[in-house]
Amino acid sequence: MSEFLDLFSTLPLPVIDIIMNVVAGLGAILLTYGIFLEAERHQDAVFIVASACLLTYSIWIGNKIFSLAMLGLLVGSSIEYIEIIIGKHKHSIATSDEKK
């Protein structure tokens, strides 16, 4: 058993640092993926998970501006997702004729 524990002590980074980097990478990939989604409901769900991952990472590294940005994205995506679920979300699409 001690050989197994010694394996972790020789890793270049502590395990929690590796986990946090994986969480940040997942958040970045999901944020990029969410941009390409057409369905707004799915896009908001992906943005919620991505911003939660990146918020966790930003708190871990102690970056206040990044934390605030990810908190804003998390709250905004959550509100819009809830509005879609309960049926209160409305689209206002202006055509080129309406703009004139």
C-alpha positions in Angstrom: 0.0 0.0 0.0 2.8 2.4 0.8 4.2 1.9 -2.8 0.9 3.2 -4.1 1.0 6.3 -2.0 4.7 6.9 -2.9 3.6 6.9 -6.5 1.4 10.0 -5.9 4.2 11.8 -4.0 6.5 11.6 -7.0 4.0 13.2 -9.4 5.1 16.6 -10.7 1.9 18.3 -9.7 -0.4 17.5 -6.7 -3.5 15.6 -7.7 -5.8 18.5 -6.9 -3.9 20.7 -9.3 -4.3 18.1 -12.1 -8.0 17.8 -11.3 -8.5 21.6 -11.4 -6.6 21.9 -14.7 -8.9 19.1 -16.2 -12.0 21.0 -14.9 -10.7 24.2 -16.5 -10.0 22.5 -19.8 -13.4 20.9 -19.8 -15.0 24.3 -19.2 -13.1 25.9 -22.0 -14.0 23.1 -24.4 -17.7 23.3 -23.4 -17.8 27.1 -23.7 -16.4 26.8 -27.2 -18.8 24.0 -28.1 -21.8 25.9 -26.8 -21.2 28.7 -29.3 -21.8 26.3 -32.2 -25.1 24.9 -30.8 -28.2 25.9 -32.6 -30.8 25.0 -30.0 -30.9 27.8 -27.4 -32.0 25.5 -24.6 -29.0 23.2 -25.1 -26.7 26.1 -25.6 -27.7 27.6 -22.2 -27.3 24.2 -20.5 -23.8 23.8 -21.9 -23.0 27.4 -20.9 -24.1 26.7 -17.3 -21.8 23.7 -17.0 -18.9 25.4 -18.7 -19.2 28.6 -16.6 -19.5 26.5 -13.4 -16.3 24.7 -14.4 -14.4 27.9 -15.2 -15.8 29.6 -12.1 -14.4 26.8 -10.0 -11.1 27.1 -11.6 -11.0 30.9 -11.3 -11.8 30.7 -7.6 -9.0 28.1 -7.3 -6.4 30.4 -8.9 -7.8 33.4 -7.1 -8.6 35.6 -10.1 -11.4 38.0 -9.0 -12.1 39.5 -12.5 -12.3 36.0 -14.1 -14.5 34.8 -11.2 -16.8 37.8 -11.7 -17.1 37.2 -15.5 -17.8 33.5 -15.0 -20.4 34.2 -12.3 -22.1 36.6 -14.6 -22.2 34.1 -17.4 -23.5 31.4 -15.0 -26.3 33.6 -13.6 -27.3 34.9 -17.1 -27.3 31.4 -18.6 -29.2 30.0 -15.7 -31.9 32.7 -15.8 -32.4 32.3 -19.6 -32.5 28.5 -19.2 -35.2 28.7 -16.5 -37.2 31.2 -18.6 -37.1 28.7 -21.5 -38.2 25.8 -19.3 -41.2 27.7 -17.8 -42.1 29.2 -21.2 -41.4 32.9 -20.4 -38.6 33.4 -22.9 -39.5 35.4 -25.9 -37.5 36.1 -29.1 -37.7 39.5 -30.8 -36.4 39.0 -34.3 -36.4 42.2 -36.3 -36.5 41.8 -40.0 -34.7 44.2 -42.4 -38.1 45.7 -43.3 -38.9 46.5 -39.6 -35.6 48.2 -39.1 -36.4 50.9 -41.8 
